[in-house]
Amino acid sequence: MPYTRISFEHRIIIVTLKEEGISLRKIRNIMLVRHGVDVTIEGIRKIFLEFKNTGKYEDQKRSWRPHKLNLRSKRCIRRICLKNRRLSLSNIAGTFNMMSEGRISTYAVNRILLKYGLRSHRPVNKPFLTDRQRKNGMGQKTKIVDNRRLVPSCFQRRMHISHT
């Protein structure tokens, strides 16, 4: 069940009901029937203990680690990728690191590109092969027949089959 924030008014109701001596299970039923708020018993217990320890109804302030990149930097990484789709993650990270004073890893670049829907994959058609690579059959596709991968004939010539 995803976390839903309990409003300030509902927290006050939960604490006053608990201080009146009503059980957690009955408080849960009251909140569900009267107020339409589905709160778990563990959630009610945590709200009451937090009030008991701090005297406040709000959540405690949390200190998160600040983001390394802002939205503008993320868009810059996206533009670098879209300018040349053949760049590797390390090339994109290196280009961005030269442009800005911050340092970013390839993992962070990959995570940002995935959020924009840009995934890395092996190309089906390989238009930038040299003549030598084409001659050796690097651009040929393999066929799958009867759950077996058929290797192109140029690769079969390289296999050494011993006849004994």
Secondary structure, 3 states (H helix, E strand, C coil): CCCCCCCHHHHHHHHHHHHCCCCHHHHHHHHHHHCCCCCCHHHHHHHHHHHHHHCCCCCCCCCCCCCCCCHHHHHHHHHHHHHCCCCCHHHHHHHHHHHCCCCCCHHHHHHHHHHCCCCCCCCCCCCCCCHHHHHCCCCCCCEEECCEEECCHHHHHHCCCCCC
